[in-house]
Every structure is written in structure tokens, then in C-alpha cells.
Amino acid sequence: MASQLSSESTPVYTLAEGNPIGDPTTALQISRPGGGGLLLLQDTQLIETLAHFARERIPERVVHAKAAGAFGTFTVTHDISQITSAKFLNGVGKKTDVLVRISTVGPERGSADTARDPRGWGFKFYTEEGNQDWVFNNTPIFFIRDPIKFPSLDRSHKRHPQTNLNGKPTHLFCQHRRKDW
């Protein structure tokens, strides 16, 4: 909600699209005897205020949260037109804009870079045919065969939800339950 001063120096509140509203602290409701009432979903002001509140912070990524990235240029150095039809890889000297992101898999932001953990990296090529994304992990084989088990494994390596401590108990619990990941 935006606030502007009118000619009488009283604030005029508006919604995101510019419609003025009388009071930014009220909501439409069906009144009940004794006060209170049911809120109406047709109240644009209420929905916009709640949507803004829910989106004012971007949550941390679940995996690969800690990372560094850089923009650059990818230049073709060898002719590989006989093995690919991708236009951005054909023609020696051809340049393509690229974004590279390098990350740790498990630790949250603020953790040490020295933790023994798989690393991930990704490339986003901005080509004339559209964006081309490549993602990688530095593991010889992916350590889970069944995708339904990935959320449990990931949670087992995070901080304990009640104590907020890092530790092995949740990790060991997950490991001892596994039969064939």
C-alpha cells in the first residue's frame, strides 16, 4: 500500500494498482451481534495486504542454498558441429552469454566452506534458441535411487527443528532406517 499526501496534507492510501482506500487497517466483513464477523474474500485490500506480507521475505533454498555465481561469456574453441545441432555450440569463436553458479549441497547460508559435502554447479546459457540449463553434482553416482527418499535424507542433514542444533542424531536415524537408497 502506498501513502501520498493530498492537498489537505492528509494521507491517501492506495492499493498496488492505484485505487484509493479509506483506511488501510480495516477489512470487509459480515458483522455478527456482539462484534467481529466473517471476512470476505472479495476484499481486495485484505487479499493484497496478506499477499504482500507473505511475500516480503524470500525463504532460503532447501538444497544448494549457499552459493556464488558469475556472469560471463562462453566461447566455442573447437568445431563440434558433427556431434551436436545446438546452434550455440557450432562455429569456432562463437560467443554466448552464460551464468555459472557453484554451491554446496547441504549447509545453510553462513556455514563453513570447508564442510565435507557434495558440491553442485550449474550453467545457464542464454542462446538464440532459448535458455539452456546444465546442472551437475560432484558425485560419481547419485546417492539415492528412489526420489521419494530424498526429502528425508535432506532433512536429516539439517538443524534439529526443536533444538536448532547441528548434530548426528537425525542423520544416524535416517541412515539406520535405510535398506536400499
C-alpha positions in Angstrom: 0.0 0.0 0.0 1.3 3.4 -0.9 0.7 6.6 1.1 0.7 10.0 -0.5 -0.2 13.4 0.9 -3.2 15.1 -0.6 -3.7 18.8 -1.0 -5.1 18.9 2.6 -2.0 17.1 3.9 -3.9 14.0 4.9 -2.6 10.7 3.7 -4.3 9.0 0.8 -3.7 5.2 0.8 -3.8 3.3 -2.4 -3.6 -0.3 -3.5 -0.9 -1.6 -5.8 -2.8 -0.6 -8.9 -3.5 2.9 -7.6 -7.1 2.6 -6.3 -7.6 4.8 -3.2 -8.8 3.2 0.0 -10.1 4.9 3.1 -8.4 3.0 5.9 -5.5 0.6 5.5 -6.3 -1.2 8.8 -9.8 -2.4 8.1 -11.3 -5.4 6.3 -14.7 -6.1 4.8 -16.7 -8.5 7.0 -20.2 -9.7 7.7 -21.0 -8.4 11.1 -22.2 -10.6 14.0 -24.1 -9.5 17.0 -21.5 -8.7 19.7 -18.8 -7.7 17.3 -16.5 -9.4 14.9 -17.6 -11.3 11.9 -16.7 -13.3 8.9 -14.1 -11.9 6.5 -14.9 -11.6 2.8 -12.6 -13.0 0.1 -13.8 -10.3 -2.2 -11.9 -7.7 -0.1 -9.1 -6.7 -2.5 -7.4 -4.7 0.2 -7.2 -7.7 2.6 -6.0 -10.1 -0.1 -3.3 -7.7 -1.3 -2.1 -6.9 2.2 -1.8 -10.6 3.1 -0.2 -11.4 -0.2 2.4 -8.7 0.3 3.1 -9.9 3.9 3.5 -13.5 2.8 6.0 -12.5 0.0 8.1 -9.8 1.8 10.9 -12.3 2.5 12.3 -14.8 0.2 13.0 -18.1 2.1 16.3 -19.8 1.8 16.6 -22.6 -0.8 16.1 -26.1 0.6 19.2 -27.5 -1.0 22.2 -25.7 -2.6 21.4 -22.6 -0.5 25.0 -21.4 -0.1 26.4 -20.4 -3.5 28.4 -18.0 -5.6 27.6 -17.0 -9.2 29.1 -15.1 -12.0 28.1 -13.9 -15.5 30.4 -14.4 -18.3 30.9 -15.4 -22.0 31.2 -18.9 -23.3 33.4 -19.1 -26.4 33.5 -22.2 -28.8 37.1 -23.2 -29.3 36.7 -26.4 -31.3 34.3 -27.4 -34.2 31.9 -30.0 -32.8 29.1 -29.4 -35.4 29.3 -33.1 -36.4 28.1 -34.3 -32.9 25.5 -31.6 -32.0 22.8 -29.5 -33.6 22.8 -26.8 -30.8 23.5 -23.6 -32.6 25.4 -22.0 -29.7 28.0 -24.8 -30.0 28.5 -24.6 -33.7 31.1 -22.3 -35.1 34.6 -21.7 -33.7 34.8 -18.3 -32.0 31.0 -18.1 -31.4 30.2 -16.4 -28.1 27.2 -17.0 -25.8 26.3 -15.2 -22.5 26.4 -17.6 -19.6 25.6 -17.6 -15.8 27.6 -20.0 -13.7 26.6 -20.9 -10.1 28.7 -23.0 -7.8 27.2 -24.3 -4.5 27.4 -26.6 -1.5 24.6 -29.1 -1.3 23.6 -29.2 2.4 24.8 -26.4 4.7 22.8 -23.3 5.2 24.0 -19.8 4.5 26.7 -18.7 6.9 28.1 -22.2 7.3 31.8 -23.0 6.7 33.0 -23.6 3.1 35.3 -26.4 4.4 32.4 -28.8 5.3 32.7 -32.1 3.6 29.7 -32.0 1.4 28.9 -32.6 -2.3 29.2 -29.6 -4.4 26.9 -28.5 -7.2 27.3 -26.3 -10.2 25.1 -25.1 -12.9 25.3 -23.3 -16.2 22.6 -21.2 -17.8 23.4 -20.4 -21.4 21.4 -17.5 -22.9 21.2 -18.8 -26.5 19.3 -17.7 -29.7 17.2 -20.8 -29.4 16.3 -20.1 -25.7 17.9 -20.8 -22.4 19.9 -24.0 -22.0 20.4 -25.1 -18.4 23.0 -27.7 -17.3 23.2 -28.8 -13.6 25.8 -31.1 -12.0 26.9 -32.7 -8.7 30.5 -33.7 -8.0 29.4 -37.3 -7.1 30.3 -40.2 -9.4 26.8 -41.6 -8.9 23.8 -40.0 -7.3 23.5 -41.4 -3.8 19.7 -42.1 -3.9 17.9 -44.4 -6.2 14.4 -43.7 -5.1 13.4 -40.0 -5.3 10.7 -40.3 -2.6 13.6 -40.7 -0.1 15.4 -37.5 -0.9 13.4 -35.2 1.3 14.0 -37.4 4.3 17.7 -37.6 3.6 17.9 -33.8 3.1 16.0 -33.1 6.4 18.3 -35.5 8.3 21.3 -33.3 7.5 19.7 -30.0 8.6 19.5 -28.5 12.0 17.2 -30.2 14.5 13.8 -28.4 14.3 13.3 -28.2 18.1 16.8 -27.5 19.4 18.2 -25.8 16.3 21.5 -27.7 16.8 23.6 -29.4 14.2 24.3 -33.0 15.1 24.3 -36.6 14.1 21.2 -38.0 15.8 18.8 -37.2 12.9 21.5 -38.2 10.3 22.1 -41.6 12.1 18.3 -42.2 12.4 17.9 -41.8 8.7 20.9 -43.9 7.9 19.9 -46.8 10.1 16.4 -46.9 8.6 17.7 -47.2 5.1 17.8 -50.5 3.2 18.5 -49.6 -0.3 18.6 -45.9 -1.2 
